[in-house]
């Protein structure tokens, strides 16, 4: 709990970028715009960045880590499609914040999950985050949309796989996995701070 509060305190010092739109809120109109938007979203959106890092770190405990990361990415793509072509989902930003908090708690407590359970969790989180990310591309033509998805896949894969390899390195050097626990505390703190911001602003 002490680590969780430390992580929460650190999170409050960071400005939560919930707009996460590299194009300044303008719908991408070209291939380049779409690619830039896709590359930028998971980086400038603190909630999405924290979620992708957490997925990579949690996947590191499994032999099928790379496949789990790919499953998360595919689910996020499906979430974007759901936003573009499906019904509206009320309160999605609040649930996104809760998902970040939940992933952080899983890292902090080092709860053991089977690969099947991890895939279900990652798919649910990916679908939800993809839905929220889809807002920025809503109304775009096919070319910038395809570029956006390409950029999103590239940057997500790089962040998640990088976090996965780093988590495995930490685990080898420190059997108590303190670094991963502290990272989990920080991610949980980010999720909680974003949740409070969403609720207070609702």
C-alpha positions, 0 to 999 in steps of 0.5 A: 500500500505504501508503494501504491501511495508513492506511485499515486503521488508521483502520478499527480506530478505529471499532467495527464494528457487525455486529449492525446491528439498529435494533430491538435484535434483536427481529423487526419486528412492525409497518409502522413497525418494519419501515421503521425497521429497513430505514432503519437497517441500511445506516447502523449496519452499518459493512460495509453502509454501506461497501459501498453507498458503494463501489458508488456511487463505482465506479458514478460512472465509468460512464454507466450509473451510476444503472442500476448502482446500481439493479442493486445494490439489486435484487440486495440485495433478492433476497439478503434473499429468499434468506435468507428462503426459500432454503438457509443460506449458511455463512460469509456474514459473512466473505465480506461482509467480504471483499467490502468489502475487494475494493470498497475495493481496486477504488477504491484501484487505480482498476481500469477495469471495463466496465459489464457487469463492474461489474454482475456485481460489484455484483449479487454483492455486493448478493446477499451483503449482502442475504442477511446483512441478511435475518437481522434480518427473518427470521420477520416477517409480510408487512407489516413485511417489505414496509416493511423492503424499502421502507426498505432501498431508500430509504436504499441509493439515497440513500447510493449515489447521493449517493456517486456524485455526490460521486465525480464532483465529486471527479473533476472537481476533482482529476484524480488522484482522490486523494480517491477513492483515500483513500476506497478505502483506508479502505473496504478497511481497514474490510473487512480489519478486519471480516474479521480480527474475523470470523475471530478470533471464529469 
